[in-house]
Amino acid sequence: MSEENLGEESGSAPVSPVDSLSNSEGELDRQPKRSGRKRRQSRKNGEDSDSPTPGKRGKKSSSSSPQSFEELQSQRVMANVRERQRTQSLNEAFAALRKIIPTLPSDKLSKIQTLKLAARYIDFLYQVLQSDELDSKMVTADSTSHILTG
């Protein structure tokens, strides 16, 4: 990579604390994706763990299958619809959370950045509340002492 490219990348947008957070911690949080299915555990010593068990989906013969292809396809379609709705709901919740967290307008936070920044923001607000309570107690104590001495 040339120096010109480096200058273009770093000079194109201001670097926010969120960006520095994502570059340092975000890379460590990423793990390789795994398939959603788990391997079957063998029940007998001589049985291969990858071989399908009788009566399960692994066999292709329709005679031993309790459900027809159409039923399985219908179930798959319904599962896809539910997953799409779940994903959409999750994305809407993240969008709402991004609106609450104060950032630069140009920052489009990833989900992990949003969660980490939200946690930091909640901690910050908690600290503000704690310091406000301490300040109000100090003011009350000062005004009480002035009344008693004055």
N, C-alpha and C positions, 0 to 999 in steps of 0.2 A: 504494500500500500504506500502511496507517495505522500509527501507532506501536504500536498494540495488537498488530497482526499481527507486527511486528518483534520485540516482546517475547516473544510466544509462540514464535516460531521459535527465537530464541537462548536462551530460558530453558527450553525443554522438555527438553534433554539437554545434559550437559556437553560442551564442545568438547575433543576430544583432539588431540594432535599429528597423528594420522592424518587427522582431518577437515581440519585446516588444510593438510596436504599435498595432499589431494585437491582442495581448492578452488583452490589456486594452480597446481599442476602438472597435475592431472588434466584440467582443461578444455583445456589446450593439447595434450594427447595425443590427444584425440578428433578423428578426421577423418571426413569423410562416408563412409558405407558405399558400396561399389562392388559391382556384381554380380560373381559368381564367374567369368563368362565373359569371355574376351578377344576383342577384335575381330580379325577375320581380316585379314591383310595381303594386299594385292593383289600378284599376281605379274607381271601385265602392266600396261602403262601405261594402256590403255583400260578396264581392268576396274574395276568399282565395288567398294570394300572391303567394303560391306555385302551384296553379292550372294553367295548360297551357291555353293560350288564343286560340280561334278557329283559324284554319289555320296555326298555328305555328308547329314547329317540335315535340312538346310534344305529340301530338296524334299519335297513331300507325296505324290508318286506312289509307289505301292507296288511298281511294276515295277522301278524302278532301285534301290530300297532293298534292301541285302543282308540286312537283318534285318526280321523281322515286327514288327508293333505289339506283340504279346504278348511277344516277346523284349526289345524296348526297354523295355516297362513292367516286366518282371521285373528287368532290369538296374537300372532306376531305383529299384525297391523295395529291391533289395539294397544299392544305394548309400546310400539313406536309412537302412537298418538300420545299415550301417557308420558313417555319420556320427553317428547317435544314440549308438552305443556309444562312439565317439571322444569325443563331447561329454560323455557320462556319466563316462567315465574321467578326462577333464580336470577336471570339476567335483569328482570325488572327490579328486583330487590337490590341488586348491585347498582343499578342506575340511580335508584333513590338514595342509596348510601353515598354515592359519588357526589350527588347534589348537596348533601349535608356537609361533607368534609371540605374545609377551605383549601383550595389549590389554585394554581394558575389556570385560567380558562383553556389554555392550549394543552394542558395535561390530560391525556386520556389514560387513566390508571387501569392497570390490569387487575384482575380479581385479587391476586395475592397482594399487590400494592395497596389496593383499596382496604383490604382487611387489616394489613399492618398499619397503615396510616390511620384508620379508624381507631384502632387500639391505642395508638400514640395520642390521638386527639382526645379520646376519652380520658386517658391518664392526665393529659394537660389540663382539661377542664376540671378534673378532680383536684389537681394541685391548686388551681385558681380558687375553687370553692374553699379548700382548706385554708389558703392564705387570706381569703376574705373573712372567713369566720375568725381567724386569729386577729386580723385587723379590727374587726368590729368589737371583739372582746377587749382589745387594747384601748379603743376609743371609749368604750363604756367604763373601763377602769379609770382612765384619765379624767373623764367628765365627773365621775363619782368622787374622785379624790379632790378635784377642784371645788366641788360643791361642799364637801366636808371641811376643807381648809379655808374656803372663802367665806 
